[in-house]
Amino acid sequence: MKPNFIFLLLLASLASCKTQQYAVKVPDCIDDEIRRIQAEAPAKPPLEVWQWKVGEEVFYYITAPCCDQFTTLMNSNCERVCAPDGGFTGQGDGNCPPGIDQAEKTLVWKDER
């Protein structure tokens, strides 16, 4: 009887785990970044995470919480690459790789709170 109880307890704990559902597969570090955002108070406008593909390279674009703040573009290791837009001029930091404006863009997650 004891093994059945342990099995049921394990099954119940697995069922209670929340798994994030995204439009595309993301690296664990991006999932962690989304969970970090969810642990904070909701931003206005709501934050979004996008996947940007340029050839074989994959980046993740995170919107800024508000006015004149830089957005963030990360690689798949969650290393900051650049700020494609935002800032005082709205033109980003000017450090993005060539061709990034031609990226194929897919919405990964949007804060719906």
N, C-alpha and C positions, 0 to 999 in steps of 0.2 A: 504493500500500500504506500509505503514511503516514496519509492521511485516515481509513482504516478503523481504524487503531490508535488514533488520537485519539478517534474515535467510541466504540470499545469502552472506552477509558479513562474517558470521560465517562459512559457508561452504567453502568460498574462503580461509579463514585463516587456516582452518583445512587441506585443500588440499596443502597449501604451507609448512606445517610442514614436516620436514624430519624425517622419521623413519628409524632407523638403521636396517639392515637385517643381521642376524647372522645365522650361521649353527645350533646353539642350543640356547635355552633360557638362558639368563644371568641375574644376579641380577642387579638392577639399579646402584649399585656402580661400577660394571664392565663396564656398558654402559657409566657411567660418566668418568671412567678412559680412555676408548677408545676415547671419545669426547675430553678429555684433551690432549691426544696424537695428535689427529687431529688438534688441535689448535696450535700446535708447528710446527716448521719446520720439514720436513721429515728427518728421520734418515737413515743412510746408514750403514748396510743393513736395509731394511724396517722392522719396528717393527711388531710383531705378538702377538696375544693373543690366547692361547690354553686352552681348558677345560681338566683337568686331573681328572679322576675318579678312586678312590681306594676304592673298596667295595661300601659303601653308602656315603662316603665322596667325596665332589666335591671341586676341587681347580682350580685356574686360574693362568696359567703360562704366564708371559710377558717377551718376549725376551729383550735383552740388545741392546742399540744402537750401540755399537762397542766393540772393543777389550778390553779384560781383565776387563770388567765390569760385575758385578754380574747380573744374571737374577733374576726375582722376582716370587715367588710363593705365592699367596694369597688365603685365604679361601673365602667362599661365602659372608662374611661380609666385604671383602676388607681389612682384617687384614693380614699384612705380616707374612708369616709362615717361609720362609727360602729362600735361593738362591740355587737351585738345581745344577747350573753349573755357569761357568764364574769365574771371579777373576783371579788372577795371575796364579794359578795352573790349572784353567779350571774345577776344581772339586767342585765349589760352596763353601758354608760356613760350610758344614758338619752338619747343624742343621735340615735337613729335616726328616719328620717322616719315620719310617721303611716302606718298601714296595712301596715308592713313585716311584721308578724306574720301577715298574710293572704297573704303571697307564695306564688306557685306555685313549688315547689322541685323541682329536678332535679339529681341527683348527676352531676357532670361528671367527677370523677377522685377515686380513693382510692389512697393509697400502699400498695401490696401487698407491699412488701419485708419 
